[in-house]
Amino acid sequence: MSSKSHGGHVKDKDKYEALKSKGMSKTRAAKIANSGKEGSKKGGRHSHSKH
């Protein structure tokens, strides 16, 4: 068993470790690592908003 435990809930362990090494909190790093491609869709303007 690895000495680094992610609680079994992290999908992208490499991304999680990279974010953690940059000083990000465990919770935030896990959320980003688990977001996958969906993370790029969040934020910004709504695609269904009227112009």
LINHUCOR-V807730 format. One record per backbone hydrogen bond with DSSP energy under -0.5 kcal/mol. NH is the residue of the N-H (numbers start at 1). CO is the residue of the C=O. E is the energy in kcal/mol with one decimal. If there is no record, write none. Layout:
NH_CO_E, NH_CO_E
//
This chain:
5_3_-0.7, 9_6_-1.1, 11_9_-0.6, 13_11_-0.8, 16_12_-2.2, 17_13_-2.5, 18_14_-2.1, 19_15_-2.4, 20_16_-2.4, 21_17_-2.2, 22_18_-0.9, 22_19_-0.5, 23_20_-1.8, 24_19_-2.0, 29_25_-2.7, 30_26_-2.3, 31_27_-2.2, 32_28_-2.3, 33_29_-2.6, 34_30_-2.0, 35_31_-0.9, 35_32_-0.6, 36_32_-0.7, 38_35_-1.2, 39_36_-0.8, 40_37_-1.2, 41_38_-1.3, 42_38_-0.8, 49_46_-1.2
//
